[in-house]
Amino acid sequence: MKKSIFKTLAKMNKKLLPNYTKQELDLRKATKMQKAIIGWKLWVTKNSLD
């Protein structure tokens, strides 16, 4: 059940949140909000794959 929730969250993240890889964002110049979004997406993706 936990895994299915994270898979759903990952799909929502993909549709709703910006993709910084395509924008070629430099992590050293990222704002705190951008870093928080990257961290959130990483955490959700990690938990959906386990």
N, C-alpha and C positions, 0 to 999 in steps of 0.2 A: 504494500500500500504506500509506504514512504517513497519508494522508487517511482511509482506512477505519479505521485504529486510533483516530484522534482522534474519528471519528464514533461508534465504539463507546464510547469513554470518555465522550463527551458524553451518550450515552443512560444510561450507568451513573450519571453525576453527577446527572442529572435525577431518577433514582429513589432514590439513596442519600443525597445531600447536601441540607441544608435550603435552602429558598428564602427568602432574606432580603428579597426584594422584597415578597412577600405579607405578611411579618411587619413591614414598614415599618421596617426597621432603619436607624438613623441612623449613617452611616459614621464620624462624629466620636466616637460612643460605642461603636463596635464594639471587641471585644477583638482581641488579636493573632491568635488562632485563627480568629475570624470573618473577619478581613481575609485571612488565608492561604487560607481556603476560597474567598472571593470571587476572589482572585487566581488560584487554581488553575482555577476554573470559567471565568474570563475567558480564560486562556491556552489551555485546551482548546477552548473555543468558537471562538476566533480561528483556531486551527490547523485545526479541522474545516471552516471556511468557505473557507479559501484555495484 
